[in-house]
């Protein structure tokens, strides 16, 4: 009997320490919607080709193109996130990696009850871009985990609501799937 109780306590501790097996649907929908909203307002993926106007001024064609600063990106993203994403900062955070010319991509990383899950931007022509497990075997999961690691290593990455505490629990190289 004591062995059974010890095993049950161990199993309960393991379950509490591991990411949730299934992401709650409202959080999954909100994560995907936040990433989609930021893609549109930042003019990422193929949204400009779909006629969606970005709030960033990237200038004109070729010689008149302008680099976008981190501050401009943050202000633009702030305006998009004002649309009401109540789980932002509680169940997930948003990362926007920056390059010299401006924002590169957008992704969401689960926290708390959504830990172990994330979502990243995908082309406007795809019907859905659902969240995925960070340590899953799919190519999408591996790409997301890699983007997360790189974003954490780069101080230029913009985080919403803030960077503090985001990268301490990130995926380690040991979590990668073959």
N, C-alpha and C positions, 0 to 999 in steps of 0.2 A: 504494500500500500504506500509506504513512504517513497518508493521509487516512482510510482505513478504520479504522485503529487509533485515530486521534483521535476519529472518530465513535463508535466503540464505547466509548471511555473517557467521552465526553460522555454517551452514553445510559445508561451504568452509574451515573454521578454523578446524573443526573436521576432515575433509578429509586430510588436510595437516598434522595434528598431528598423524594420525594413520598410521600403516604400509601399504605398498602397497598391494592391493588385489591380484595382480598377479606379480610374479617375472619375469622381462624381461628375455627372453630365453637365450641371450648371457651370462648374468651374472649367470643364473642357470647352464648352461653348464660349465662355467669356475669354479664355486664353486665346482661342482662335480668332475671335472677333477683335480683340485688342491688337493682335499681330496684323490682321487684315487692315484695320483702321490706320495703323501707323504706316503700313506699306503704301496705302493710298495717299496720305498727306505728305509723306516724304518722297513720293514719286519713285518708289522702288519697284523691282520686278518689271512687269510690262504695263503697269497701270497708266503711265502717260500715253502709251500707244492706244489704250482703251478710251482715251478722252478724259481721264480723271486729272484734274488740275492739282498740282503740288503746291504747298504753301512755301516751299523753298525756291529761291531765285537762283537758278543754275546758269543764267545768262542765255545766250543764243547758241547758234551752231558754231562748232569748231573754234575759231579765233576769238570769239566773244564769250566762250563758256567761262563760268566763274566757279571757283572752289567754294564750298559751303562750310562754314565754321561749325564747331561743336556747339557754340552758343546759339546760333541760328537753328541748328537741328533740335536742340533742347527746347527752345521756345516753340517751334513748330509742333513737336511731339507733345509738349504740355497742352497745347490747344486741342489736340486730337483726343487726349486722354481725359479732358474735362467732360467728355460725353457720357461719363458714368460707367466706370469699371470698378464696382465696389470690392471685388476680391483682389485687386491690384495692391500689392504690399502685404496682403494677408496670405493668400493662397499661391501667388506667383509674383515674379518680378519680370521686368522687361529689360533686355539688353540691346543696345544699338552700337555695334562696332563701327568705328570711324576709320576712314582712309584719308589721305591728304586732300582728296577732292570732295569729301563729304561722307554721309552715311553709306554703309555697305549693305547691311541687311538688318533684320529685326528678328528677335526670338524671345520666347517666354520660358522661364524656368520655374517649376513648381516649388513651393515651400509649404511647410506645415502639412496639412492633410493632402496636399498634392505633390509632396516631395517625391522625387524620382521620375517626374513627368516633365515634358516640355513641348513647345511648339515653335516652328520657325516659318519664315516667310516662304511662299512658293508662288509660282507664276500665276498671274491673273486669269489665265485660261483654264487652270485646274479647278474642278468643281468643289473640292474640299481639301483642306490642309489640317487634318485633325492632330491633336496632341499625340505624342508617342512616349514610350518608356525610354529614359536616357540610356539604360543598359540593355536595351533590347537588341536582337540580332539583325534587325533590318538596316538597310543602307541609310534610311532616313534617321534612325536613332543614332547610328554611328556619326553621321554628319552633324547632328545636333549636339552630341556630346563633345565632338571636336571643336565646334564653334564656341561652345560654352567655355571649354578649357582655354582656347585662344583669347576669348574676350576677357576672361579673368586675368590672363597674363598681360593684357594691354591696358595701361592706365587711361588711354584715350577713350575706351568704351564708355558710353553713356548708359547709366542704369536708372530705371524708374521703379520704385520711388527713390531709392538711393543705393549706393554700392555696398554700404556697411552690412556685413554678414552674408552677402550673396555668394562669395567665392570660397568661403571656408568649408562648405559642405559639398562642393562641386564634384563631378565625376573625376576619379583618378584614372591614370592609364591602366591600372590593374582591372578596372571595371569594363574595359573595352571587350566587346564580343569578337570572336574570330571571324 
